[in-house]
Amino acid sequence: MTILIYFIITAITFVIMEGITWCTHKFIMHGFGWFLHADHHQPGYPHVFEKNDAFFIIFATPSILLFYFGIRPELNYLFFIGLGILCYGIAYFLIHDVLIHRRFNWFKNTNNWYLRGLRKAHKIHHKHLDKPDGECFGMLFVPLKYFKKRQ
């Protein structure tokens, strides 16, 4: 029974992370954290790393701390919350950096309807080069209109 509960905690955390990501993206990255996120919205940014990559460290820190406290004094639910955050982080990396921005040439020729919809939504997000007027702040759950074929 405990394994099932830990799996549920991990899965629920993964889903909740999408909402946290949306809020963080809209209110922090496009708010007071714009100084770190702005280079990410510039087309053809020529560097391997962006200032925006600092958010990786910021978002990884809670997961690392939850892993640490989730094994002390023995394995507990905090570890599995950290695991849910880590799983979301891996999914975010694969979708955002690999599929959408093509920072790595791994999934170059995918024709999956869901992945195409995510890519389309993110391209709409990036049509705004400045902080205001953003849209589509989520990553894995975006409005259904992006999954429909063009007429």
C-alpha positions in Angstrom: 0.0 0.0 0.0 2.8 2.4 0.8 4.3 2.1 -2.7 0.9 3.1 -4.2 0.7 6.1 -1.9 4.2 7.2 -2.8 3.4 6.8 -6.5 0.2 8.9 -6.1 2.2 11.6 -4.2 4.7 11.7 -7.0 2.0 11.9 -9.8 0.0 14.6 -8.0 3.2 16.6 -7.5 4.0 16.3 -11.2 0.5 17.6 -12.1 0.7 20.4 -9.6 4.0 21.5 -11.0 2.3 22.6 -14.2 0.3 25.1 -12.3 3.3 26.2 -10.3 5.3 26.5 -13.6 2.5 28.6 -15.2 2.3 31.0 -12.2 6.1 31.2 -12.0 6.4 31.9 -15.7 3.7 34.5 -15.8 4.4 36.4 -12.5 8.1 35.9 -11.9 9.8 35.3 -15.2 7.6 37.9 -16.9 7.6 40.0 -13.8 10.5 40.9 -11.5 12.7 38.0 -12.9 12.5 39.4 -16.4 16.2 40.4 -16.2 17.0 36.7 -16.2 14.3 35.6 -18.7 14.6 38.4 -21.3 17.4 36.8 -23.3 15.3 33.7 -23.8 12.8 35.8 -25.8 15.4 37.2 -28.2 15.6 35.3 -31.5 18.9 33.7 -32.4 20.5 34.2 -29.0 24.0 33.1 -29.9 25.2 31.5 -26.6 25.0 27.9 -25.5 23.7 29.1 -22.1 21.2 31.9 -21.4 20.7 33.9 -18.2 17.3 32.2 -18.3 19.1 28.9 -17.5 19.6 30.2 -13.9 16.0 29.2 -13.3 17.1 25.6 -13.6 19.1 26.0 -10.4 16.3 27.9 -8.7 13.7 25.2 -9.5 16.1 22.3 -8.8 16.8 23.5 -5.2 13.4 22.6 -3.7 13.7 19.1 -5.2 17.2 18.6 -3.9 16.1 19.7 -0.4 13.1 17.5 -0.5 15.3 14.5 -1.4 17.6 15.3 1.5 14.9 15.7 4.1 12.9 12.8 2.5 15.5 10.3 3.6 16.1 11.6 7.1 15.6 9.9 9.5 14.1 7.4 7.1 12.4 7.4 3.7 9.2 9.6 3.8 6.7 11.4 1.6 9.0 14.4 1.1 11.3 12.3 -1.0 8.4 11.5 -3.4 7.4 15.2 -3.6 11.0 15.9 -4.6 10.7 13.0 -7.1 7.6 14.5 -8.7 9.4 17.8 -9.1 12.4 16.1 -10.6 10.1 14.2 -13.1 8.4 17.4 -14.1 11.8 19.0 -14.5 13.0 16.2 -16.8 9.7 16.5 -18.8 10.1 20.3 -19.0 13.7 19.9 -20.2 12.7 17.4 -22.9 9.8 19.4 -24.1 11.1 23.0 -23.8 14.8 22.7 -24.5 15.0 19.6 -26.7 11.7 19.6 -28.7 10.7 23.3 -28.8 13.9 25.2 -28.8 16.0 22.5 -30.4 19.0 23.1 -28.2 19.8 19.4 -28.8 19.0 17.5 -32.0 17.2 14.6 -30.4 13.5 14.7 -31.4 13.9 16.6 -34.7 11.4 14.7 -36.8 8.6 14.0 -34.5 5.1 14.2 -36.0 3.1 13.6 -32.9 -0.1 15.7 -32.6 0.4 16.5 -28.9 4.0 17.5 -29.3 3.2 19.6 -32.4 0.5 21.4 -30.3 2.9 22.1 -27.5 5.4 23.5 -29.9 2.8 25.7 -31.6 1.6 27.1 -28.3 5.2 27.9 -27.2 5.9 29.6 -30.5 2.8 31.8 -29.9 4.3 32.6 -26.5 7.6 33.7 -28.1 6.0 35.9 -30.7 6.1 38.5 -27.9 9.7 39.7 -27.5 9.0 41.8 -24.5 7.7 41.3 -21.0 4.1 42.4 -21.4 1.3 40.8 -23.5 2.5 37.3 -23.0 0.2 34.3 -23.5 0.5 30.5 -23.1 2.6 30.3 -20.0 2.1 26.6 -19.4 4.3 23.8 -20.8 2.5 20.4 -20.8 -1.1 21.5 -20.6 -1.9 24.2 -23.2 -5.3 25.4 -24.6 -7.0 22.9 -27.0 -6.9 25.4 -29.9 -3.2 24.6 -30.4 -3.9 21.0 -31.1 -6.5 21.6 -33.8 -5.4 21.4 -37.4 -5.4 24.5 -39.4 -8.4 24.9 -41.7 
